Amino acid sequence: MRLCAALLLLLACRAGAVSPVFALVDEFDRIAAQRLWPGFDARKTPLELYDGTNTYLFCHPAPPAEFAPVAGHPGWMVFSGRHRTMRANTSAEVGGVMTATMESAGAAMAPVLVHECFHVFQAREYPSWTANEAALFTYPIDDAAALALARLELEAMSRALAAKEPACWAARVRVLRQERFARLPADAVAYERGNELHEGLAQYVEGLSAGSKEVRFRTFAAGEVRERGYVSGEALGRLLDRLDPGWKSRVANSLDELLPAGDAAGCDFTADERQSAETQARADVAKLEQERTELLRAFDAQPGWRLTVEAAAAKPLLLDSFDPLNVTRLSEQMILHKRMLKLHNDSGSLEILNHGSLTEGVGAHPLFQGVRRWTTAGLSAKPEVKQDGGRVTVTTPLVTLAFANADVEWNAESVNIRLR
């Protein structure tokens, strides 16, 4: 256990109450001592942890002013409640310093914390290892043939990792990927490769830190492109460990291109296996369309208050942040945000956390070129709306909103805010 963790644990014991973050940091320090990636030591990363009551900064070099020192223990800071920078298990800038953040606690989450620390390391050492999330919204998830090939790729990865000699099935992975990528637009290919480098390798490091010997393969739905990259990226990393021990010093823009070319003739799927994959993919794409319709119907049918913001035509709402793991594209212009979203324009901003909302885009891209209408529904209490001239503020436990030059229209259990 590093000194910081030991001091905080001692303090907690003296106070008579032990937060689960202390066990988390203890286990984190233990597993992070392993050599997981060249030049990476997760223990050198500033940490921000939320235990459901307080937000803690561990060994942070520039804590924001609202964090209070822990008496008698220089370097340890605490904030009562959830700090504004605590939004998810991720990496974020806190006090001008990239920090690994975690809103869950307990020793079992230590490998996930290593994962988030690796993102901080990636941002500093490998800034090109990113995926353009804008491409995810236009990714051709309704291409059943590409979906079938993606599933066969994962199965080939699984067979390669299970084989005593993985080269043959690894060569099949490469062949399948070349076939599939030939069907996809360039930005979709770039997204997959960037996502495997960014999230897939973080998942790979997480697995190593936990001592996991196997990749958790599963069948991904048509729309789970981002989630699939966590598994394919980890699998490619583990496969390269067996095929090319020096790959980490050479990885640049992709993982799949590091797979050695070889003869895949002896490792292929049967005609029945391919047919089964294609049949299932077509059924799943049809199911996807049905699910989109049902999600929109369920959103509109929620009981409770409804809150809408309509932007002026020349001043669309622009994206500040969102949770890419909790979004679903419902149509060419509509996106369902299931957890978190923050938007702004020159007149003000809005933020929603831990509740669903719907955006309608203004351009060819449903989100990244601006939003003309934002809606949330199912609010249990009447929103508190204040008007001061043209300035409107709204406060609910889930939504904060403030805009100038706005008009408010009340209807039965709905509030519509029109921006001028």
Order of alpha helices (4+ residues) and beta strands (2+ residues): alpha-alpha-beta-beta-beta-beta-beta-beta-alpha-alpha-alpha-alpha-alpha-alpha-alpha-alpha-beta-beta-beta-beta-beta-beta-beta-beta-beta-beta-beta-beta-beta
